[in-house]
Amino acid sequence: MSARGLALGDSTTTERLDVLISTNNETPVLLRNNAGSQNHWLGIKLVGKKANIDAVGARLTYQAGDLKRSRMKVGGGSYLSSHDPRLVLGIGKRAKIDWLEIVLAPAQRPNPALRRSSH
């Protein structure tokens, strides 16, 4: 198979990420994730107000129990492809995220204040 593009997303609304591969001169290939849903995750879609409406450059840091992770929102995807706009924050067997911190890219910050959300 000769392929040029790849996109990740929940194509079947099963809350599991699937893979779509764009092949050269052939029908695209959809690899459905049938692994089950024994782990938990949170999908977050960031939306900017003016320029940079996809919030590219934002950094998300979160903690769920003993797990602490950080992700950065990147733009684009693969050749002529685009991924699901949500950031998927995996937490494994943990039932909830204890806190989530979102730091916008410098050009999007209304002020230097940092907000942390907990519940």
Sequence and secondary structure as in RCSB ss.txt:
>XXXX:A:sequence
MSARGLALGDSTTTERLDVLISTNNETPVLLRNNAGSQNHWLGIKLVGKKANIDAVGARLTYQAGDLKRSRMKVG
GGSYLSSHDPRLVLGIGKRAKIDWLEIVLAPAQRPNPALRRSSH
>XXXX:A:secstr
  EEEEEEE TTSSSS EEEEEETTS  EEE   S   SEEEEE    SSS TT TT EEEEEETTEEEEEE   
  STT    SSEEEEEET S  SEEEEE  GGG SSS  EEEE 
